[in-house]
Every structure is written in C-alpha cells, then in structure tokens.
Amino acid sequence: MTEAITESRQTQYLELIQQLLACPNGQEPEVLDAQADLLDAGFVQTLVQVSTMMAHENNPDGAKFLIHIAREIAKQLGLYPQTSNDG
C-alpha cells in the first residue's frame, strides 16, 4: 500500500506547505481544497517531517501549525484513529 514518493511529488508537497505557511490566517482550507489531489498519506508524512525540522530550528509555532494540519488531513483520509467520543 505504501508508495514511493517521487521527487516531483515531494516538491509539490513542499510548495503546498509553503503556501499554507504564507496564506492569511483562516484561508488554509481554500489552499488545501485547491490542491486536493496532493492530500494523501505522503503529504501528511511530509507535513510531519517539515514540522519536526521547524521545531529543531526553534519555530514551535510553525511546527504546531503543520502538525495541526497533518492531524486534520489524516482524519479526513481515515489515517488517524478516531477517539471514542467522535460519535
């Protein structure tokens, strides 16, 4: 089931992350919707990698922001385990 992420795909993921970081607060859903074809497990993985890098570069706010987005996308994709109160 796991697919190798091609270099061009990785570049697209990173560009989308840059767009998310640069867009005005609250416009993230529009940015993501415009690139819906990139929203997959590989993108979630890339978000986590970039957020880890940001945390190491002393950018905890950016790291938290990307983890939040990764969690939301993972939930939408069914990759994130649902908690018992998600009725």
PyMOL Python script that loads the backbone (N, CA, C, O; Angstrom):
from pymol import cmd

cmd.read_pdbstr("""\
ATOM      1  N   MET A   1       0.821  -1.204   0.000  1.00  0.00           N
ATOM      2  CA  MET A   1       0.000   0.000   0.000  1.00  0.00           C
ATOM      3  C   MET A   1       0.859   1.260   0.000  1.00  0.00           C
ATOM      4  O   MET A   1       0.465   2.275  -0.575  1.00  0.00           O
ATOM      5  N   THR A   2       2.019   1.206   0.634  1.00  0.00           N
ATOM      6  CA  THR A   2       2.852   2.410   0.659  1.00  0.00           C
ATOM      7  C   THR A   2       3.494   2.599  -0.709  1.00  0.00           C
ATOM      8  O   THR A   2       4.014   1.650  -1.295  1.00  0.00           O
ATOM      9  N   GLU A   3       3.454   3.807  -1.206  1.00  0.00           N
ATOM     10  CA  GLU A   3       4.039   4.139  -2.488  1.00  0.00           C
ATOM     11  C   GLU A   3       5.249   5.019  -2.256  1.00  0.00           C
ATOM     12  O   GLU A   3       5.270   5.837  -1.336  1.00  0.00           O
ATOM     13  N   ALA A   4       6.240   4.848  -3.085  1.00  0.00           N
ATOM     14  CA  ALA A   4       7.401   5.725  -3.006  1.00  0.00           C
ATOM     15  C   ALA A   4       6.979   7.124  -3.449  1.00  0.00           C
ATOM     16  O   ALA A   4       6.274   7.286  -4.445  1.00  0.00           O
ATOM     17  N   ILE A   5       7.408   8.104  -2.716  1.00  0.00           N
ATOM     18  CA  ILE A   5       7.098   9.486  -3.067  1.00  0.00           C
ATOM     19  C   ILE A   5       8.141   9.943  -4.080  1.00  0.00           C
ATOM     20  O   ILE A   5       9.337   9.950  -3.790  1.00  0.00           O
ATOM     21  N   THR A   6       7.685  10.320  -5.259  1.00  0.00           N
ATOM     22  CA  THR A   6       8.618  10.782  -6.280  1.00  0.00           C
ATOM     23  C   THR A   6       9.156  12.161  -5.902  1.00  0.00           C
ATOM     24  O   THR A   6       8.572  12.877  -5.089  1.00  0.00           O
ATOM     25  N   GLU A   7      10.262  12.502  -6.504  1.00  0.00           N
ATOM     26  CA  GLU A   7      10.882  13.791  -6.192  1.00  0.00           C
ATOM     27  C   GLU A   7       9.964  14.944  -6.578  1.00  0.00           C
ATOM     28  O   GLU A   7       9.867  15.936  -5.855  1.00  0.00           O
ATOM     29  N   SER A   8       9.287  14.812  -7.727  1.00  0.00           N
ATOM     30  CA  SER A   8       8.392  15.894  -8.148  1.00  0.00           C
ATOM     31  C   SER A   8       7.204  16.008  -7.203  1.00  0.00           C
ATOM     32  O   SER A   8       6.741  17.111  -6.912  1.00  0.00           O
ATOM     33  N   ARG A   9       6.716  14.878  -6.728  1.00  0.00           N
ATOM     34  CA  ARG A   9       5.601  14.891  -5.775  1.00  0.00           C
ATOM     35  C   ARG A   9       6.049  15.564  -4.476  1.00  0.00           C
ATOM     36  O   ARG A   9       5.327  16.384  -3.909  1.00  0.00           O
ATOM     37  N   GLN A  10       7.233  15.211  -4.021  1.00  0.00           N
ATOM     38  CA  GLN A  10       7.788  15.812  -2.805  1.00  0.00           C
ATOM     39  C   GLN A  10       7.896  17.324  -2.968  1.00  0.00           C
ATOM     40  O   GLN A  10       7.589  18.074  -2.041  1.00  0.00           O
ATOM     41  N   THR A  11       8.328  17.770  -4.136  1.00  0.00           N
ATOM     42  CA  THR A  11       8.431  19.202  -4.412  1.00  0.00           C
ATOM     43  C   THR A  11       7.056  19.854  -4.333  1.00  0.00           C
ATOM     44  O   THR A  11       6.915  20.943  -3.777  1.00  0.00           O
ATOM     45  N   GLN A  12       6.038  19.190  -4.888  1.00  0.00           N
ATOM     46  CA  GLN A  12       4.679  19.718  -4.834  1.00  0.00           C
ATOM     47  C   GLN A  12       4.196  19.809  -3.387  1.00  0.00           C
ATOM     48  O   GLN A  12       3.550  20.785  -3.006  1.00  0.00           O
ATOM     49  N   TYR A  13       4.509  18.793  -2.582  1.00  0.00           N
ATOM     50  CA  TYR A  13       4.140  18.830  -1.162  1.00  0.00           C
ATOM     51  C   TYR A  13       4.771  20.041  -0.476  1.00  0.00           C
ATOM     52  O   TYR A  13       4.104  20.775   0.253  1.00  0.00           O
ATOM     53  N   LEU A  14       6.064  20.234  -0.721  1.00  0.00           N
ATOM     54  CA  LEU A  14       6.780  21.331  -0.068  1.00  0.00           C
ATOM     55  C   LEU A  14       6.246  22.684  -0.516  1.00  0.00           C
ATOM     56  O   LEU A  14       6.154  23.613   0.286  1.00  0.00           O
ATOM     57  N   GLU A  15       5.892  22.802  -1.796  1.00  0.00           N
ATOM     58  CA  GLU A  15       5.312  24.052  -2.283  1.00  0.00           C
ATOM     59  C   GLU A  15       3.965  24.317  -1.611  1.00  0.00           C
ATOM     60  O   GLU A  15       3.657  25.455  -1.258  1.00  0.00           O
ATOM     61  N   LEU A  16       3.170  23.269  -1.438  1.00  0.00           N
ATOM     62  CA  LEU A  16       1.874  23.422  -0.778  1.00  0.00           C
ATOM     63  C   LEU A  16       2.066  23.843   0.689  1.00  0.00           C
ATOM     64  O   LEU A  16       1.322  24.681   1.197  1.00  0.00           O
ATOM     65  N   ILE A  17       3.050  23.268   1.351  1.00  0.00           N
ATOM     66  CA  ILE A  17       3.343  23.648   2.738  1.00  0.00           C
ATOM     67  C   ILE A  17       3.739  25.120   2.796  1.00  0.00           C
ATOM     68  O   ILE A  17       3.314  25.842   3.698  1.00  0.00           O
ATOM     69  N   GLN A  18       4.555  25.567   1.836  1.00  0.00           N
ATOM     70  CA  GLN A  18       4.941  26.979   1.781  1.00  0.00           C
ATOM     71  C   GLN A  18       3.712  27.867   1.613  1.00  0.00           C
ATOM     72  O   GLN A  18       3.608  28.915   2.251  1.00  0.00           O
ATOM     73  N   GLN A  19       2.778  27.449   0.751  1.00  0.00           N
ATOM     74  CA  GLN A  19       1.551  28.209   0.539  1.00  0.00           C
ATOM     75  C   GLN A  19       0.743  28.286   1.834  1.00  0.00           C
ATOM     76  O   GLN A  19       0.191  29.335   2.163  1.00  0.00           O
ATOM     77  N   LEU A  20       0.675  27.178   2.563  1.00  0.00           N
ATOM     78  CA  LEU A  20      -0.069  27.159   3.826  1.00  0.00           C
ATOM     79  C   LEU A  20       0.550  28.111   4.842  1.00  0.00           C
ATOM     80  O   LEU A  20      -0.158  28.825   5.552  1.00  0.00           O
ATOM     81  N   LEU A  21       1.874  28.114   4.901  1.00  0.00           N
ATOM     82  CA  LEU A  21       2.562  28.974   5.863  1.00  0.00           C
ATOM     83  C   LEU A  21       2.433  30.446   5.493  1.00  0.00           C
ATOM     84  O   LEU A  21       2.469  31.313   6.365  1.00  0.00           O
ATOM     85  N   ALA A  22       2.283  30.730   4.195  1.00  0.00           N
ATOM     86  CA  ALA A  22       2.247  32.117   3.727  1.00  0.00           C
ATOM     87  C   ALA A  22       0.829  32.687   3.640  1.00  0.00           C
ATOM     88  O   ALA A  22       0.660  33.906   3.612  1.00  0.00           O
ATOM     89  N   CYS A  23      -0.182  31.832   3.596  1.00  0.00           N
ATOM     90  CA  CYS A  23      -1.540  32.329   3.363  1.00  0.00           C
ATOM     91  C   CYS A  23      -2.088  33.037   4.612  1.00  0.00           C
ATOM     92  O   CYS A  23      -1.659  32.758   5.731  1.00  0.00           O
ATOM     93  N   PRO A  24      -3.037  33.952   4.402  1.00  0.00           N
ATOM     94  CA  PRO A  24      -3.644  34.631   5.550  1.00  0.00           C
ATOM     95  C   PRO A  24      -4.352  33.634   6.468  1.00  0.00           C
ATOM     96  O   PRO A  24      -4.894  32.627   6.013  1.00  0.00           O
ATOM     97  N   ASN A  25      -4.337  33.931   7.749  1.00  0.00           N
ATOM     98  CA  ASN A  25      -4.968  33.058   8.733  1.00  0.00           C
ATOM     99  C   ASN A  25      -6.426  32.804   8.360  1.00  0.00           C
ATOM    100  O   ASN A  25      -7.172  33.740   8.074  1.00  0.00           O
ATOM    101  N   GLY A  26      -6.826  31.541   8.365  1.00  0.00           N
ATOM    102  CA  GLY A  26      -8.203  31.193   8.057  1.00  0.00           C
ATOM    103  C   GLY A  26      -8.419  30.773   6.617  1.00  0.00           C
ATOM    104  O   GLY A  26      -9.477  30.238   6.287  1.00  0.00           O
ATOM    105  N   GLN A  27      -7.441  31.001   5.752  1.00  0.00           N
ATOM    106  CA  GLN A  27      -7.592  30.620   4.346  1.00  0.00           C
ATOM    107  C   GLN A  27      -6.974  29.267   4.023  1.00  0.00           C
ATOM    108  O   GLN A  27      -6.922  28.868   2.860  1.00  0.00           O
ATOM    109  N   GLU A  28      -6.507  28.562   5.045  1.00  0.00           N
ATOM    110  CA  GLU A  28      -5.886  27.260   4.823  1.00  0.00           C
ATOM    111  C   GLU A  28      -6.809  26.279   4.101  1.00  0.00           C
ATOM    112  O   GLU A  28      -6.357  25.576   3.197  1.00  0.00           O
ATOM    113  N   PRO A  29      -8.104  26.210   4.478  1.00  0.00           N
ATOM    114  CA  PRO A  29      -8.983  25.259   3.768  1.00  0.00           C
ATOM    115  C   PRO A  29      -9.052  25.518   2.262  1.00  0.00           C
ATOM    116  O   PRO A  29      -9.085  24.576   1.471  1.00  0.00           O
ATOM    117  N   GLU A  30      -9.073  26.794   1.867  1.00  0.00           N
ATOM    118  CA  GLU A  30      -9.109  27.119   0.439  1.00  0.00           C
ATOM    119  C   GLU A  30      -7.825  26.679  -0.254  1.00  0.00           C
ATOM    120  O   GLU A  30      -7.861  26.152  -1.365  1.00  0.00           O
ATOM    121  N   VAL A  31      -6.696  26.897   0.406  1.00  0.00           N
ATOM    122  CA  VAL A  31      -5.404  26.488  -0.161  1.00  0.00           C
ATOM    123  C   VAL A  31      -5.384  24.968  -0.337  1.00  0.00           C
ATOM    124  O   VAL A  31      -4.960  24.463  -1.376  1.00  0.00           O
ATOM    125  N   LEU A  32      -5.844  24.247   0.682  1.00  0.00           N
ATOM    126  CA  LEU A  32      -5.858  22.786   0.621  1.00  0.00           C
ATOM    127  C   LEU A  32      -6.846  22.275  -0.429  1.00  0.00           C
ATOM    128  O   LEU A  32      -6.541  21.339  -1.168  1.00  0.00           O
ATOM    129  N   ASP A  33      -8.026  22.889  -0.491  1.00  0.00           N
ATOM    130  CA  ASP A  33      -9.028  22.466  -1.467  1.00  0.00           C
ATOM    131  C   ASP A  33      -8.520  22.640  -2.892  1.00  0.00           C
ATOM    132  O   ASP A  33      -8.821  21.828  -3.767  1.00  0.00           O
ATOM    133  N   ALA A  34      -7.751  23.702  -3.123  1.00  0.00           N
ATOM    134  CA  ALA A  34      -7.224  23.974  -4.455  1.00  0.00           C
ATOM    135  C   ALA A  34      -6.187  22.930  -4.883  1.00  0.00           C
ATOM    136  O   ALA A  34      -5.918  22.765  -6.073  1.00  0.00           O
ATOM    137  N   GLN A  35      -5.614  22.235  -3.916  1.00  0.00           N
ATOM    138  CA  GLN A  35      -4.590  21.218  -4.195  1.00  0.00           C
ATOM    139  C   GLN A  35      -5.035  19.856  -3.659  1.00  0.00           C
ATOM    140  O   GLN A  35      -4.211  19.087  -3.164  1.00  0.00           O
ATOM    141  N   ALA A  36      -6.320  19.556  -3.755  1.00  0.00           N
ATOM    142  CA  ALA A  36      -6.876  18.346  -3.146  1.00  0.00           C
ATOM    143  C   ALA A  36      -6.193  17.070  -3.634  1.00  0.00           C
ATOM    144  O   ALA A  36      -6.138  16.080  -2.905  1.00  0.00           O
ATOM    145  N   ASP A  37      -5.674  17.088  -4.859  1.00  0.00           N
ATOM    146  CA  ASP A  37      -5.006  15.897  -5.387  1.00  0.00           C
ATOM    147  C   ASP A  37      -3.711  15.568  -4.649  1.00  0.00           C
ATOM    148  O   ASP A  37      -3.189  14.460  -4.774  1.00  0.00           O
ATOM    149  N   LEU A  38      -3.189  16.527  -3.881  1.00  0.00           N
ATOM    150  CA  LEU A  38      -1.956  16.293  -3.115  1.00  0.00           C
ATOM    151  C   LEU A  38      -2.235  15.810  -1.691  1.00  0.00           C
ATOM    152  O   LEU A  38      -1.308  15.441  -0.970  1.00  0.00           O
ATOM    153  N   LEU A  39      -3.492  15.809  -1.287  1.00  0.00           N
ATOM    154  CA  LEU A  39      -3.814  15.454   0.099  1.00  0.00           C
ATOM    155  C   LEU A  39      -3.886  13.942   0.233  1.00  0.00           C
ATOM    156  O   LEU A  39      -4.918  13.323  -0.025  1.00  0.00           O
ATOM    157  N   ASP A  40      -2.765  13.365   0.644  1.00  0.00           N
ATOM    158  CA  ASP A  40      -2.683  11.917   0.815  1.00  0.00           C
ATOM    159  C   ASP A  40      -1.715  11.607   1.958  1.00  0.00           C
ATOM    160  O   ASP A  40      -1.193  12.511   2.611  1.00  0.00           O
ATOM    161  N   ALA A  41      -1.491  10.341   2.181  1.00  0.00           N
ATOM    162  CA  ALA A  41      -0.625   9.929   3.295  1.00  0.00           C
ATOM    163  C   ALA A  41       0.784  10.493   3.142  1.00  0.00           C
ATOM    164  O   ALA A  41       1.429  10.825   4.137  1.00  0.00           O
ATOM    165  N   GLY A  42       1.261  10.603   1.920  1.00  0.00           N
ATOM    166  CA  GLY A  42       2.592  11.153   1.687  1.00  0.00           C
ATOM    167  C   GLY A  42       2.681  12.610   2.106  1.00  0.00           C
ATOM    168  O   GLY A  42       3.699  13.055   2.636  1.00  0.00           O
ATOM    169  N   PHE A  43       1.597  13.351   1.863  1.00  0.00           N
ATOM    170  CA  PHE A  43       1.586  14.758   2.273  1.00  0.00           C
ATOM    171  C   PHE A  43       1.590  14.866   3.796  1.00  0.00           C
ATOM    172  O   PHE A  43       2.297  15.699   4.363  1.00  0.00           O
ATOM    173  N   VAL A  44       0.806  14.026   4.446  1.00  0.00           N
ATOM    174  CA  VAL A  44       0.780  14.022   5.911  1.00  0.00           C
ATOM    175  C   VAL A  44       2.178  13.731   6.447  1.00  0.00           C
ATOM    176  O   VAL A  44       2.639  14.385   7.383  1.00  0.00           O
ATOM    177  N   GLN A  45       2.843  12.758   5.855  1.00  0.00           N
ATOM    178  CA  GLN A  45       4.201  12.392   6.279  1.00  0.00           C
ATOM    179  C   GLN A  45       5.158  13.573   6.077  1.00  0.00           C
ATOM    180  O   GLN A  45       6.001  13.851   6.930  1.00  0.00           O
ATOM    181  N   THR A  46       5.019  14.260   4.945  1.00  0.00           N
ATOM    182  CA  THR A  46       5.875  15.409   4.664  1.00  0.00           C
ATOM    183  C   THR A  46       5.612  16.540   5.650  1.00  0.00           C
ATOM    184  O   THR A  46       6.547  17.200   6.103  1.00  0.00           O
ATOM    185  N   LEU A  47       4.339  16.768   5.985  1.00  0.00           N
ATOM    186  CA  LEU A  47       3.998  17.784   6.987  1.00  0.00           C
ATOM    187  C   LEU A  47       4.704  17.494   8.310  1.00  0.00           C
ATOM    188  O   LEU A  47       5.260  18.394   8.940  1.00  0.00           O
ATOM    189  N   VAL A  48       4.674  16.238   8.718  1.00  0.00           N
ATOM    190  CA  VAL A  48       5.309  15.855   9.986  1.00  0.00           C
ATOM    191  C   VAL A  48       6.817  16.079   9.912  1.00  0.00           C
ATOM    192  O   VAL A  48       7.423  16.572  10.864  1.00  0.00           O
ATOM    193  N   GLN A  49       7.422  15.715   8.778  1.00  0.00           N
ATOM    194  CA  GLN A  49       8.872  15.902   8.624  1.00  0.00           C
ATOM    195  C   GLN A  49       9.245  17.383   8.688  1.00  0.00           C
ATOM    196  O   GLN A  49      10.203  17.762   9.362  1.00  0.00           O
ATOM    197  N   VAL A  50       8.478  18.215   7.978  1.00  0.00           N
ATOM    198  CA  VAL A  50       8.781  19.649   7.958  1.00  0.00           C
ATOM    199  C   VAL A  50       8.543  20.261   9.343  1.00  0.00           C
ATOM    200  O   VAL A  50       9.307  21.120   9.782  1.00  0.00           O
ATOM    201  N   SER A  51       7.491  19.822  10.026  1.00  0.00           N
ATOM    202  CA  SER A  51       7.217  20.365  11.358  1.00  0.00           C
ATOM    203  C   SER A  51       8.334  19.988  12.334  1.00  0.00           C
ATOM    204  O   SER A  51       8.705  20.785  13.196  1.00  0.00           O
ATOM    205  N   THR A  52       8.862  18.783  12.199  1.00  0.00           N
ATOM    206  CA  THR A  52       9.980  18.354  13.045  1.00  0.00           C
ATOM    207  C   THR A  52      11.195  19.238  12.790  1.00  0.00           C
ATOM    208  O   THR A  52      11.881  19.663  13.719  1.00  0.00           O
ATOM    209  N   MET A  53      11.443  19.506  11.511  1.00  0.00           N
ATOM    210  CA  MET A  53      12.558  20.378  11.145  1.00  0.00           C
ATOM    211  C   MET A  53      12.360  21.775  11.741  1.00  0.00           C
ATOM    212  O   MET A  53      13.299  22.374  12.264  1.00  0.00           O
ATOM    213  N   MET A  54      11.120  22.289  11.655  1.00  0.00           N
ATOM    214  CA  MET A  54      10.832  23.625  12.198  1.00  0.00           C
ATOM    215  C   MET A  54      11.041  23.653  13.714  1.00  0.00           C
ATOM    216  O   MET A  54      11.565  24.625  14.258  1.00  0.00           O
ATOM    217  N   ALA A  55      10.632  22.594  14.378  1.00  0.00           N
ATOM    218  CA  ALA A  55      10.813  22.529  15.831  1.00  0.00           C
ATOM    219  C   ALA A  55      12.300  22.588  16.179  1.00  0.00           C
ATOM    220  O   ALA A  55      12.693  23.253  17.138  1.00  0.00           O
ATOM    221  N   HIS A  56      13.125  21.888  15.392  1.00  0.00           N
ATOM    222  CA  HIS A  56      14.566  21.910  15.628  1.00  0.00           C
ATOM    223  C   HIS A  56      15.179  23.259  15.291  1.00  0.00           C
ATOM    224  O   HIS A  56      16.238  23.611  15.811  1.00  0.00           O
ATOM    225  N   GLU A  57      14.518  24.014  14.426  1.00  0.00           N
ATOM    226  CA  GLU A  57      15.009  25.339  14.050  1.00  0.00           C
ATOM    227  C   GLU A  57      14.403  26.423  14.936  1.00  0.00           C
ATOM    228  O   GLU A  57      14.436  27.606  14.596  1.00  0.00           O
ATOM    229  N   ASN A  58      13.859  26.015  16.059  1.00  0.00           N
ATOM    230  CA  ASN A  58      13.305  26.945  17.039  1.00  0.00           C
ATOM    231  C   ASN A  58      12.117  27.733  16.487  1.00  0.00           C
ATOM    232  O   ASN A  58      12.016  28.944  16.687  1.00  0.00           O
ATOM    233  N   ASN A  59      11.206  27.019  15.780  1.00  0.00           N
ATOM    234  CA  ASN A  59       9.983  27.623  15.270  1.00  0.00           C
ATOM    235  C   ASN A  59       8.801  26.763  15.748  1.00  0.00           C
ATOM    236  O   ASN A  59       8.138  26.102  14.949  1.00  0.00           O
ATOM    237  N   PRO A  60       8.549  26.784  17.078  1.00  0.00           N
ATOM    238  CA  PRO A  60       7.499  25.906  17.607  1.00  0.00           C
ATOM    239  C   PRO A  60       6.109  26.246  17.089  1.00  0.00           C
ATOM    240  O   PRO A  60       5.276  25.350  16.951  1.00  0.00           O
ATOM    241  N   ASP A  61       5.835  27.511  16.799  1.00  0.00           N
ATOM    242  CA  ASP A  61       4.510  27.874  16.302  1.00  0.00           C
ATOM    243  C   ASP A  61       4.262  27.276  14.917  1.00  0.00           C
ATOM    244  O   ASP A  61       3.191  26.733  14.650  1.00  0.00           O
ATOM    245  N   GLY A  62       5.255  27.381  14.046  1.00  0.00           N
ATOM    246  CA  GLY A  62       5.128  26.786  12.720  1.00  0.00           C
ATOM    247  C   GLY A  62       4.978  25.281  12.806  1.00  0.00           C
ATOM    248  O   GLY A  62       4.182  24.686  12.080  1.00  0.00           O
ATOM    249  N   ALA A  63       5.742  24.669  13.694  1.00  0.00           N
ATOM    250  CA  ALA A  63       5.671  23.218  13.864  1.00  0.00           C
ATOM    251  C   ALA A  63       4.284  22.789  14.346  1.00  0.00           C
ATOM    252  O   ALA A  63       3.718  21.828  13.825  1.00  0.00           O
ATOM    253  N   LYS A  64       3.735  23.492  15.333  1.00  0.00           N
ATOM    254  CA  LYS A  64       2.394  23.162  15.844  1.00  0.00           C
ATOM    255  C   LYS A  64       1.333  23.330  14.759  1.00  0.00           C
ATOM    256  O   LYS A  64       0.419  22.515  14.639  1.00  0.00           O
ATOM    257  N   PHE A  65       1.466  24.395  13.974  1.00  0.00           N
ATOM    258  CA  PHE A  65       0.532  24.674  12.891  1.00  0.00           C
ATOM    259  C   PHE A  65       0.515  23.518  11.890  1.00  0.00           C
ATOM    260  O   PHE A  65      -0.554  23.050  11.497  1.00  0.00           O
ATOM    261  N   LEU A  66       1.697  23.059  11.479  1.00  0.00           N
ATOM    262  CA  LEU A  66       1.761  21.974  10.496  1.00  0.00           C
ATOM    263  C   LEU A  66       1.269  20.655  11.078  1.00  0.00           C
ATOM    264  O   LEU A  66       0.630  19.872  10.375  1.00  0.00           O
ATOM    265  N   ILE A  67       1.554  20.401  12.342  1.00  0.00           N
ATOM    266  CA  ILE A  67       1.053  19.177  12.974  1.00  0.00           C
ATOM    267  C   ILE A  67      -0.472  19.212  13.031  1.00  0.00           C
ATOM    268  O   ILE A  67      -1.126  18.193  12.804  1.00  0.00           O
ATOM    269  N   HIS A  68      -1.035  20.369  13.330  1.00  0.00           N
ATOM    270  CA  HIS A  68      -2.491  20.513  13.359  1.00  0.00           C
ATOM    271  C   HIS A  68      -3.084  20.176  11.988  1.00  0.00           C
ATOM    272  O   HIS A  68      -4.062  19.434  11.897  1.00  0.00           O
ATOM    273  N   ILE A  69      -2.496  20.716  10.937  1.00  0.00           N
ATOM    274  CA  ILE A  69      -2.986  20.443   9.586  1.00  0.00           C
ATOM    275  C   ILE A  69      -2.806  18.966   9.248  1.00  0.00           C
ATOM    276  O   ILE A  69      -3.699  18.349   8.668  1.00  0.00           O
ATOM    277  N   ALA A  70      -1.664  18.400   9.604  1.00  0.00           N
ATOM    278  CA  ALA A  70      -1.419  16.979   9.334  1.00  0.00           C
ATOM    279  C   ALA A  70      -2.479  16.118  10.018  1.00  0.00           C
ATOM    280  O   ALA A  70      -2.984  15.163   9.427  1.00  0.00           O
ATOM    281  N   ARG A  71      -2.813  16.454  11.255  1.00  0.00           N
ATOM    282  CA  ARG A  71      -3.814  15.698  12.005  1.00  0.00           C
ATOM    283  C   ARG A  71      -5.192  15.803  11.335  1.00  0.00           C
ATOM    284  O   ARG A  71      -5.902  14.805  11.207  1.00  0.00           O
ATOM    285  N   GLU A  72      -5.558  17.008  10.914  1.00  0.00           N
ATOM    286  CA  GLU A  72      -6.862  17.199  10.269  1.00  0.00           C
ATOM    287  C   GLU A  72      -6.952  16.428   8.954  1.00  0.00           C
ATOM    288  O   GLU A  72      -7.966  15.784   8.686  1.00  0.00           O
ATOM    289  N   ILE A  73      -5.917  16.486   8.142  1.00  0.00           N
ATOM    290  CA  ILE A  73      -5.921  15.766   6.868  1.00  0.00           C
ATOM    291  C   ILE A  73      -5.930  14.265   7.116  1.00  0.00           C
ATOM    292  O   ILE A  73      -6.640  13.526   6.434  1.00  0.00           O
ATOM    293  N   ALA A  74      -5.144  13.809   8.092  1.00  0.00           N
ATOM    294  CA  ALA A  74      -5.120  12.383   8.406  1.00  0.00           C
ATOM    295  C   ALA A  74      -6.509  11.893   8.832  1.00  0.00           C
ATOM    296  O   ALA A  74      -6.919  10.792   8.464  1.00  0.00           O
ATOM    297  N   LYS A  75      -7.228  12.708   9.604  1.00  0.00           N
ATOM    298  CA  LYS A  75      -8.600  12.347   9.993  1.00  0.00           C
ATOM    299  C   LYS A  75      -9.492  12.232   8.768  1.00  0.00           C
ATOM    300  O   LYS A  75     -10.251  11.272   8.632  1.00  0.00           O
ATOM    301  N   GLN A  76      -9.397  13.225   7.866  1.00  0.00           N
ATOM    302  CA  GLN A  76     -10.215  13.218   6.653  1.00  0.00           C
ATOM    303  C   GLN A  76      -9.928  11.993   5.799  1.00  0.00           C
ATOM    304  O   GLN A  76     -10.836  11.436   5.183  1.00  0.00           O
ATOM    305  N   LEU A  77      -8.676  11.574   5.759  1.00  0.00           N
ATOM    306  CA  LEU A  77      -8.275  10.431   4.945  1.00  0.00           C
ATOM    307  C   LEU A  77      -8.509   9.098   5.642  1.00  0.00           C
ATOM    308  O   LEU A  77      -8.317   8.037   5.050  1.00  0.00           O
ATOM    309  N   GLY A  78      -8.930   9.160   6.920  1.00  0.00           N
ATOM    310  CA  GLY A  78      -9.140   7.923   7.667  1.00  0.00           C
ATOM    311  C   GLY A  78      -7.847   7.296   8.154  1.00  0.00           C
ATOM    312  O   GLY A  78      -7.816   6.105   8.466  1.00  0.00           O
ATOM    313  N   LEU A  79      -6.780   8.080   8.222  1.00  0.00           N
ATOM    314  CA  LEU A  79      -5.480   7.571   8.666  1.00  0.00           C
ATOM    315  C   LEU A  79      -5.280   7.740  10.165  1.00  0.00           C
ATOM    316  O   LEU A  79      -4.388   7.138  10.763  1.00  0.00           O
ATOM    317  N   TYR A  80      -6.125   8.566  10.754  1.00  0.00           N
ATOM    318  CA  TYR A  80      -5.967   8.910  12.161  1.00  0.00           C
ATOM    319  C   TYR A  80      -6.983   8.133  12.969  1.00  0.00           C
ATOM    320  O   TYR A  80      -8.168   8.171  12.639  1.00  0.00           O
ATOM    321  N   PRO A  81      -6.574   7.431  14.009  1.00  0.00           N
ATOM    322  CA  PRO A  81      -7.552   6.668  14.784  1.00  0.00           C
ATOM    323  C   PRO A  81      -8.581   7.588  15.448  1.00  0.00           C
ATOM    324  O   PRO A  81      -8.228   8.578  16.088  1.00  0.00           O
ATOM    325  N   GLN A  82      -9.828   7.246  15.287  1.00  0.00           N
ATOM    326  CA  GLN A  82     -10.893   8.054  15.880  1.00  0.00           C
ATOM    327  C   GLN A  82     -10.947   7.789  17.386  1.00  0.00           C
ATOM    328  O   GLN A  82     -10.784   6.654  17.834  1.00  0.00           O
ATOM    329  N   THR A  83     -11.178   8.848  18.153  1.00  0.00           N
ATOM    330  CA  THR A  83     -11.313   8.667  19.595  1.00  0.00           C
ATOM    331  C   THR A  83     -12.742   8.235  19.897  1.00  0.00           C
ATOM    332  O   THR A  83     -13.636   8.412  19.070  1.00  0.00           O
ATOM    333  N   SER A  84     -12.952   7.685  21.048  1.00  0.00           N
ATOM    334  CA  SER A  84     -14.250   7.092  21.376  1.00  0.00           C
ATOM    335  C   SER A  84     -15.383   8.110  21.422  1.00  0.00           C
ATOM    336  O   SER A  84     -16.545   7.726  21.288  1.00  0.00           O
ATOM    337  N   ASN A  85     -15.085   9.390  21.607  1.00  0.00           N
ATOM    338  CA  ASN A  85     -16.155  10.377  21.700  1.00  0.00           C
ATOM    339  C   ASN A  85     -16.479  11.025  20.344  1.00  0.00           C
ATOM    340  O   ASN A  85     -17.234  11.996  20.289  1.00  0.00           O
ATOM    341  N   ASP A  86     -15.912  10.494  19.257  1.00  0.00           N
ATOM    342  CA  ASP A  86     -16.203  11.009  17.915  1.00  0.00           C
ATOM    343  C   ASP A  86     -17.446  10.327  17.334  1.00  0.00           C
ATOM    344  O   ASP A  86     -17.372   9.716  16.269  1.00  0.00           O
ATOM    345  N   GLY A  87     -18.561  10.424  18.010  1.00  0.00           N
ATOM    346  CA  GLY A  87     -19.765   9.712  17.656  1.00  0.00           C
ATOM    347  C   GLY A  87     -20.249   9.924  16.316  1.00  0.00           C
ATOM    348  O   GLY A  87     -21.270   9.355  15.932  1.00  0.00           O
TER     349      GLY A  87
END
""", "prot")
cmd.dss("prot")
cmd.show_as("cartoon", "prot")
cmd.util.cbc("prot")
cmd.orient("prot")
